[in-house]
Amino acid sequence: MEQFHGVGVTPGRVIGRVRQMPAPVAEPAAGPVSGGVDAAAEGERIRSASKAVQAALKARAASASGDAKGVLEATALMAADPMLVKGAVKLLDASADGGARSAERAVWESGAAVADKLKSLGGYMAERATDVLDVRARIVAELRGLPAPGIPASDEPFVLAAEDLAPADTATLDPAKVTALITSGGGPQSHTAILARALGLPAVVAAAGVEAIADGAEVYVDGAAGTVQTEPGQHERDAAAAWTTQAAALAAGFAGDNRLADGHAVPLLANVATGKDAAKAAAAGAEGVGLLRTEFCFLDRDTEPTHEEQVAAYTAVFKEFGGKKVVIRTLDAGADKPLPFLTNADEPNPALGVRGYRTDWTSPGVLARQLAAIAQAAQENEAEIWVMAPMIATTDEAAHFTRLAKDAGLKTAGVMVEVPSAALTSAHILQNADFASLGTNDLTQYAMAADRMLGPLAHLNDPWQPAVLHLIKATCDGASAASAATGTAKPVGVCGEAAADPALAAVLVGLGVTTLSMSPRALPAVNRVLATITVDEARQLAAAALAAPTAEAARDAVRASLPILDELGL
């Protein structure tokens, strides 16, 4: 028996047989092709193959939704990236460096060069290197007339094991076949982790060694504890069986009115990206939308969507929540979501560059046009529309965005708190905005100076880190001060992944957070745990977490006071 420890991404206790991701596409032979190549013909083959790969990814995106759709659309754009294709075509010319390559080899070397450039940029752009290498493999497979690399086919459900998964593969996981996901790489905010949460798939990432587990070996996966065990015994089998029963009971137990044990209401909202997502969230009992990611309307575009296209996209979400709150985030372009018409791909550190609200500095007009489209969609629907800007760092920025939103006819304008400066100055910022929403994914990344996509930094990229909890408290305290100064309530929500952790949700409520927004699949578990505590007990849990010296100590202290977590397998 072996046990592997990683980062738990999604709760769940599963026993199944491992299927390892198949070996990657073999590297084409190096060296010049004897007899040379027809550069024009081979260049056309490369262009055709890249277009075929792009079309295949777009077709898969068309049948996906939410995070999966966005990931596939972004990867499809990468398949036709000029740097990759033009670089490969150039390498076909024997005069370039003394030896002509085959089309496959040229694509391979060009992809490596693009990936190396992205890695050198660091931050989010370094994470895009994985996407390039995935696309490179797909183009080479297309040139060889072979199936694209991907998740293994199986007649029986299985636990998928890998070093890591390419975004395009993760986005098309079939939960009916893949019962759990375990990887040796990745981090808690990688594409793999985010999409596993969206699917409600028990998952453990950054568990070194799981990629070497024998194909067909039986394992026990505990997505809450972050462990994988081979040769499970009766205890593990009982735990897995109990989880199946508990999960079914949880899923049927949320009626869309979240209250603590003392009757205190803490609305549970959903994070969505499309009308399809919104319909599923409404069916799951979400009391509204706490984060509508508008960038998915833009990601598959080389040009800005028209006013009419944007109105239609927003309306598809608004109509699912008539009379309920929908918080819409303006375009969060940049970093891991570059847009050809808006962002600069040559920024040396795009995670700290022109992203989110800041794109209005370099491309003025796009934000105002988006706000106009949101306002029209709001006028034509009955949902209560709140709008917020990402990456706000100063009081002046908050005031400017609020003014833009009000000028567009939107009544409620707020800010996302993702930058530590916004948390520390929230008392001033919220005198110039109506509300705040904590994006804990980025707030943790920036507070801990740890790229949220990197597996080796997973222990730092943890919202339980005391520094992050103190920044959240600072935001809530600042909101209270701003409320007193203005005579108007300044609510603070959380829309980052932290809200989906039932134990951390209790702490967030104790810190002063007023609403929680998460993947719809997380709603029942959070509801069930919060229903067992009062506001005073939540404050006691928050105090214990704030007093802890480490993330692990904070988590352990809170979990020890919430025995229901173990009872439910959470």
PyMOL commands that set and color helices and strands:
alter all, ss='L'
color gray80, all
select helices_A, chain A and resi 39-62+66-79+82-91+103-121+123-144+167-170+191-199+210-212+234-251+275-283+294-297+307-321+350-352+356-362+366-379+395-407+420-424+426-429+440-448+455-457+466-486+497-500+502-511+520-530+535-547+551-560+564-568
alter helices_A, ss='H'
color red, helices_A
select strands_A, chain A and resi 3-5+7-10+13-20+158-162+178-183+203-205+218-222+227-230+268-272+289-293+325-329+384-389+412-417+436-438+492-494+515-518
alter strands_A, ss='S'
color yellow, strands_A
deselect
rebuild
show_as cartoon
